[in-house]
Amino acid sequence: MIRACKVKLGRAPKQEAKLRRVLGLCCALYNAALQQRREAWQRQRVSLSFYEQCKELTQLRSDDDDYRNLPAQMTRVTVLHRLDKAFHGFFRRVKRGEKPGFPRFRSWERFDTLTFTTQDWHIDGKKLVLNVRKDPIVFQMRNTIYREGEIKGLRIVRGATRWWAHFLVDIGPAPTLKKSSTGVGIDVGLRTFATMSDGTQIEHPRFLRKSIDKLRESGQSVSHKRKGSRNRGKAKLVLARAHEKIANRRRNFIHQTVATLVKRYDGFAVEKLNVQEMSSTEHEPDEMTKKGARGLRRGIMDSGWTMFGTHLAAKAEEAGLPFVRVNPRGTSQRCSGCGSVVRKTLRDRTHYCAACGLVMDRDENAARNIYDLGRRSATGDARVEGAEVSSE
Ligand SMILES: [Zn+2]
């Protein structure tokens, strides 16, 4: 099992400037390589391969001092491999008959990660050294690598206000899967963060409302300042800090929630999330009248649900507990008691089944259906459509 272990890097303006330069070079190369692939495709309908572009990179490195100084393997993985993955995703979707957009150019602001394998860096006491040729980049590590195991890779990430090192640690094989006796189905939504098939509910974290006010305030402050002015720069930093604070609190909330769940239950069925769909219709509550607040809240929780799912999957795997993702289609309309379809609008908060008389909270009914789908797919019932055992 590979797990990321985040280490805070100490402040060092000179080293940060060097890193920004490396990121800039990688970003420029990414866009150039993307351009090359687009042209090859549009003009001659040929698709350039990763290996062809690697050869070109070798050529570039022999011609250009800046690129020669960058660690070769890091550049390949950060730029060409990432681009290759984007194209694989693109062609996979084309094959499926979808109409995906071409992989897009990256702006400098959104290019924020350098990926290293096991080479081109080392640790020296409390220092992390990135072996850029001639001029190594050195950072103090503010906390230790708290995961035990073999380090398989390293990502250097530019956060809103500081830099991070994410070590990818192999923490050993997953324990054998236990048999579940107190499994649970989980329905997530905008009204209640999560509803369990046993009726337990987890509310949205309290900080959400306050944070949204703060976000809106800082956002307005940015838009009221003149573009390019010093004050606008400052306001932007305040906004970035507000975002970072929310991200931290959201992460804490999710980690705590998941820790509680893994103690209480020994098997999990979760809906396969399609965040876009989820935000638009099914899960949208009706009483949230303030449009702005709704948008922000949704934006914050969209990534929260995704993070919740992946974190729960990871923790379940570490504990040897079954974790299943199921297709949520129909789970809110079907009766968990008898299987009849009970049509509901978004306003209907209660499930009332005329066929069998079952009356219960709408989300709890959905969670029970999710649990049922999960349980059947875990026991290999082939009739379950769309359920799959996840091995994240
Ligand atoms: Zn029923």
Boltz pocket constraint, residues with backbone or C-beta under 6 A from the ligand:
constraints:
  - pocket:
      binder: B
      contacts: [[A, 335], [A, 336], [A, 337], [A, 338], [A, 339], [A, 340], [A, 353], [A, 354], [A, 355], [A, 356], [A, 357], [A, 358]]
      max_distance: 6.0
